[in-house]
Amino acid sequence: MLSIDELKTVLDYDPESGLFRWKVRRGVVLPGTVAGNTNTSGHSQIRYKRKLYLAHRLAFAFMTGAWPESCVDHINGDRKDNRWSNLREATHLQNSHNRIAGGAIPFKGVSRKGIRFVAQITINKRKRHIGLFSTAELAHQAYCQVARELHGEFFREG
């Protein structure tokens, strides 16, 4: 595991832009070059000594002086946005509450059942039925009301 002292020796982090730059020459890569690339899940990652590190975890360690105990959440949902103001430590469950919706119905907490739409939310690994609605928008509004109460600052509408 990369030590925080070694991290700060080889990389520089700009908390305003969220970018890392190499402080040392690495083969053909010169000091000052932006470090890392984007992986298949959309996260920025940096390879050092044959090991891949997620940039948001490196940013957390760089700024706090300690590795995160669990997850580092991107507040705005953009996995490449590693500005310090966009990162916060979270549990795995809290991080999952802040995920962006995807799939056939672009509303989080909504699925289709025949001609109606179902709103539901997962609590303690169990799905809780909120209701059946005539439109996906109404189902999503009901989901948001419950999710906002349950998830607090980790609630994401989209």
URZICOR-V788014 format. One record per backbone hydrogen bond with DSSP energy under -1.0 kcal/mol. NH is the residue of the N-H (numbers start at 1). CO is the residue of the C=O. E is the energy in kcal/mol with one decimal. If there is no record, write none. Layout:
NH:CO:E  NH:CO:E
This chain:
7:3:-2.5  8:4:-2.2  9:5:-1.0  10:6:-2.0  11:7:-2.3  12:21:-2.7  14:19:-2.5  18:14:-3.0  21:12:-2.5  22:33:-2.4  23:10:-3.0  26:29:-2.8  29:26:-2.1  32:22:-3.4  33:30:-1.8  35:20:-2.7  37:45:-2.2  39:43:-3.0  42:39:-1.8  45:37:-3.0  46:53:-2.9  48:51:-2.8  51:48:-1.4  53:46:-2.5  55:44:-2.7  58:54:-1.9  59:55:-2.7  60:56:-1.7  61:57:-2.2  62:58:-3.0  63:59:-2.4  64:60:-2.5  65:61:-2.2  71:90:-2.2  73:88:-3.5  75:86:-2.9  77:74:-1.7  81:78:-1.5  82:80:-1.3  84:15:-1.6  86:83:-1.9  87:84:-1.4  88:73:-1.5  90:71:-2.4  95:91:-2.5  96:92:-1.9  97:93:-1.5  99:96:-1.3  101:158:-2.4  110:107:-1.4  111:118:-2.0  113:116:-2.9  116:113:-1.9  117:133:-2.9  118:111:-3.1  119:131:-2.7  120:109:-2.1  121:128:-2.0  123:126:-3.2  126:123:-1.5  128:121:-3.7  130:119:-2.9  131:119:-1.5  133:117:-2.7  139:135:-1.8  140:136:-2.4  141:137:-2.2  142:138:-1.9  143:139:-2.3  144:140:-2.9  145:141:-1.9  146:142:-1.7  147:143:-3.1  148:144:-2.7  149:145:-1.2  150:146:-2.1  151:147:-3.3  152:148:-1.2  154:151:-2.2  155:152:-1.9
